[in-house]
Amino acid sequence: MKTLFALIAFFALPHLVFSQMAPDVNPPHFGALTFYFENDAFAGTDSDYTNGARISWTSPNVGRFGDDPTAGGLAGIFDDAPGTGDSSYTRNVAISIGQCLYTPVNTQASALVANERPYAGWLYTGLGLVWKTPRVKNTLVFNIGVIGPWAMGEETQRAVHDSLGQRSPQGWDNQLRNEVGVTATYERKWRFRSNPEGSGLACDFLPYGGATVGNVYTLATLGGQYRFGYNLPDDFGTGAISDSATTPTPVEGSGARTWSQRFGVHMFARAEGRAVARNIFLDGNTFRSSHSVDKNIFVADLSLGVAMNWRNSKLSYAFIYRTREFKGQPEGQLFGSVTLSIYF
C-alpha cells in the first residue's frame, strides 16, 4: 500500500501544480510533457518486464521540424524527406529519456538461471518526429542508448527494493554485457470517431501499424485501440512504453477549441500483435556471447484501462497482459501502466 500511495503522490503532484497554472481558455499551442511508469508490482509479481519509466517532451505544433527550438537543429534534416512535406500536416518534435528493466523469475539465485530470461537494463534517449492531421498520425522515432551495466539497471532495482525494505535480486552479475543499442521506428495511426469533437458520450477507434529495425528490436506491429466515454480528449489515444511512443499529442482539430475547458472520462481497450525477428533482451548480446533464451516469434499485448482528462492534463491507468515471449516461459505476464500528460 505504501508503494501505491507513493506512486499516486508522484503522479498527482505535477497534475495539481500545472492544473492551477492552466488558463481558463484554450492555449494557442500544445506542447506536452508526459510521464510513463510501468511495473509488474501492480500485478503482485517481480520478474520478466519488471519496470519501465519514461519522460517525454513534445513540442507545440510547428510548420517545419526545424522550427522547433529544442531539437530543431537535428530534426530539421527531415523537413524535406518524402512523405513529411505535405502542407496538410501539422508537425511536432519529441525528445525522451527512459529506462526498462528485465529479470528472471528466480531473482534470489546468484548463479545463472539458464532456462529463464537474462537480467538486462536498457537506458536510452530518443528523438521523435510527428506529422499528423485530425484523422492520421505518423510517427518516426530514433532511440539510442546502452544495454548492460552501463544502463544502471542493477542500481535502480536495488535502490527501489532497499527503500521498500525488500530483498534485492542476487543475479545481476549475469546480466547482458555492455552494448550500444539503436532503433528506428515508424508507426502510422488512424482515428475514426463517432463525432468530430468527441463531446458528450462518444467513441472512437484507432488502428495502427508499424515496424522497428535495430540491434535492440527488429519487429513489425499491428494493433488497434477502442475508446468510449464522456468528452473524449482530442488526441490519438493512450499507449504503453514502446519504441514508437512519443506523447499523446492533441491534434488541435475541431474539438481542441473546447477540449482543455472540459472534464472527460473514458475507458479504453487495446490489442496489439508483434512479429519479432530480434529482441536483444531474449536473444542476448549482438556482438558477444551472452545468456539467451529461444524467443517466440509472435507476441501479443491486451490492455484495458481508464483515463481522465481535465483542463490541461490527462491521467490514465491500464492493466496489460503480454503473452509468452519465450519458449519455456510458464505463463504470460500482467503489469500495470500509469501515464500522465500535461499540455502547455
N, C-alpha and C positions, 0 to 999 in steps of 0.2 A: 504493500500500500504506500510506503514511503516513496518508492520509486515512481509510482503512478502520480502522486501529488507533486513530486519534483518535476516530472515531465509536463504536467498541466501548468505549473507555475512558469516553467521555462518558455512554453509556447504562448501562454496567455499574457505575459508581461508586455512583450512587444505589441501585441494586439491592443491592449488597453492604452498604452502610451500613444501609439500612432492613431488610434481611433479618436483620441481627444485632439490630436493635431489636425484631423481631417476637416476640410471646409464643408460648408453646408451645400455647396454647389459642386457640380462635376468638375474636376480639374481639367485643364486644357490638354494635358498629356498624361500618359500612363506609363510610368516606369514601375517595375515590380521587384520587390525583394522577397525571396521565397526560402523558407526553412523546411528541409525534409528530415524526418527521423524515422527509421525503421528498425525494429528489434523483435527477435523471437521471444523475448521475455513476456510480451503481451499474450503469447500462447503457452507460457509456462515451460519453455524449453531453453536450451543454451547450446546450440550446435548448428552445423551447416552454415547457411547465411545467417549469422548471428547478430550483425549490427551494420547499419548504414546511416550516414549523415551527409548532408549536402547543404550548402548555402549558394544561392544563385541571385544574380542581379541582371535584370533585363531592362534595356533602355526604353525610353518613350519611343513612339513612332518616329522614324526618320525617313527622309526622302531617299537617301542613299546610305549604305552601310558606313561609308567613310565619314558621314556627318556625325557619327556618334563620338562624343568627346572622351569616352573611357577606353574603347578599343578600336576606334575607327581607323587608326593608322594601319592596323593589321587587317581588320575586316574589310577595308575599302578595296583590297585587291580583288574581291569577289563581286564588285559592283557591276562589272561588265561580263560576268560569267553567263553562259547560256541558261535561260530559264529564270534568272533572277532580275532581269532588267525591265520586265513588263511594267508599264506605268500604272496598271490597275492594282498592283500590290502595295501594301504598306510594309515597312521593314522594321526589325528590331535587332539589336546586337546583345548577346548574353555572355556573361562570364560567370564561372562557377568554380568551387573547390569542394572536394568531398573525400570521404574515406569509407571503405567497406571492409568487413572482417568475415573470415570463414574459418570454421574449426570442425574437427570430427565430433562425433557424439561422445566418445570417451576422452574427456579433457583432463582426467586425472592420471593418465598413463604418461610417463616421461619418455618411454620408448616409442618408436614409430608404430602407429596403428595402421597396418598395411592394407586392411580391407575397408578403410574409411577415407574420406576425402582429406587432402592436405590442409594443414594450417596455412593461411595466406592473408595478407593485407594488401589493399590497393588504395594508394593515396594519389590524388590526381587533381588537375585543374583543366578547365575546358573553355573553349570559345564556341559560341552558338550563333548561327545566323538564321533569322526567321523572316520569311516573306509570305504575306497572307492577304486574304480577302475575307468578308463575312462568312464565306462558305468553305474556304480551303486554307489550310495552313501547311507550309513547307518548312522543314527544319533541317539544317545541316550543322552537325556538331563535331568538333575535333577535340579529343581528350588526350592529354599526355600526363604521365605520372610514373610512379615506381611501384613495383611489387617486391615483397621480401622484407628483410629487416629495415630497409630504408623507409618503408611505409609506416613504421611505428605501430603496427597492429598489436604486438605484444604489450607495449607500454600503455596503449589506450585501454585494452581489456583489463590489464592488471589494475590500472588506476580506478576504473569503474568498479571492479569486484572488491578492491580494498575499501573504497568509500562506502560500499554497501555491506561490508563485513562478510563477504562471501569468499570461498576458496578460489584461488587463482588457477587457471589452466596450467598444466605442467609440461605440455609438449611443444611449446613454441620453438624449441631448438630444432624441430623437424620441419619448420615452415619452408615454403618455396624460397629459392635463392634470389638475391637482388637482380632485378631486371627492369629496364626502362620499358614502359608499356605505352602504346599508341593505338588509338582507334579513330575511325572516321565513320559517321553515321548519317544516313539520310532517311527522313520519315515524311510521309505525306498523309495528312488527315483531312477528312471531310466532315461537314456539320449539316445535319438535316433536323430542323426543329419545327414544332407544331405551330408556332407563330414567330414572326421576325424578332420581336423584342423579348420573348421568353417571359413575359409578365403574367401574373396570376398563376393559375395551375397550368403547367406546360411540361413538355417532354422534348428531348432531342436524342439523336443517335449520331455517334461519332466513330465511324470506321476508319482504320488506318493501316498502313503497310510501310515497310522499310527494310533496310539492310545495314549491317555493320561489318566493316573489314578492319583487321589489325591483328597484332600478335596477342592481344588480350582476349578479344572476342572476334569471331567471324560467324555471322548468322543472318538469317532472314526472319522477319517478323510480320505477322498478320493478326489483327485484332479489332475490337470494337468496344465502345462504351455506351451504355444507355443511362439517361438521367431522367428523373421525374420528380417534380416538386413545385414549390411556390417561388416565383420570381427567380428564375434561373439566372446565374451570372452570365455575362456576355463574353464567354471565353470558350476554350476548346477542351474543357474537362480537367479532371484530376488524374494524374498518373503516378506510378511508383518511380523510385530511383531507377533510371536506365540511361544508356548512352545517349539516347535522343531527347531526354527530358531537359528542357531549359527552365522555363517557368510557365505557368498558365496565363499567357498574355491575353488581355482583353483584345477584342477585335476592333473596338471603337466603331461598331456598326450602329444601327438604328436604336438599339437598346442601351448603348453606352451613355446616352444623354441622361438617363434616369437611373442607371444601374447603381451608381455609388450613393444614391439617395434613398435606397430602399433595403429592407430586410428580406432575406430569402433563405430557404432551407430546402434541400433536396436529397434524395437517395440516388445512389449510382451503382451500377454493376458493370464489370469489365471482364472480358475474356481475351486472352492473348496466347497465340501459339508461336513457337520458335523452332526453326530448323537450324541446329547448331553444328557448324563444321569445326569450330575451335572454341574452347573455354579454358583459359590458362589455369583457372582455379580447380579444374579437374584433370586436364591434360598434362599439367606440370610445366616447368620452365621450357622456353623455346629453344635456347641455345646451350643448355647444360642439363646434365642428368639430375632428376629430382623425383620425389614421390608423385604418383599419379594414380588415377582410377579410370576404369572404362566408362566413358560418359554415354548417356542416352542421346540419340540424335534429335529426338522430338521431345520438347518440354512445353508445358502449358501453365499459365497463371490464371486463376479465377479470383476475382475480387468483389467484395460487397462492402459498401461504405455509406457514410452520411456526411454532408457538408453544409456549412452555414456561411452565408455572405452578408456583410453589413457594412455600409458606408465604404471604407476604402480597404476592406480586408476579407479574406475567405479562409476558413479553417475547416479541414476535413480529416476524417479518420476512416481507415478501412482495414479489414482483415483480408489477407491474401493467402490463398492456398497455391502452392507450387508443387507440381507433380515430381516424381522421382527424377533426379538429374543424372544419376549414375547407376550402373549395374551393381546390385548388392545393397543399395540403399533400402533399408527396411520399409520405409513409407515416405509419402510426400511430406512437405513442410508447411506449417502455418506460422505466419508472422504478422505483426501489426505495422501500420504505416500512418504517420501523422504529417500533415502538410499545412503550413501557414503561409499565406501570401499577403503582402501589404503593398498596395498600389499608391503611387505618388503622383 
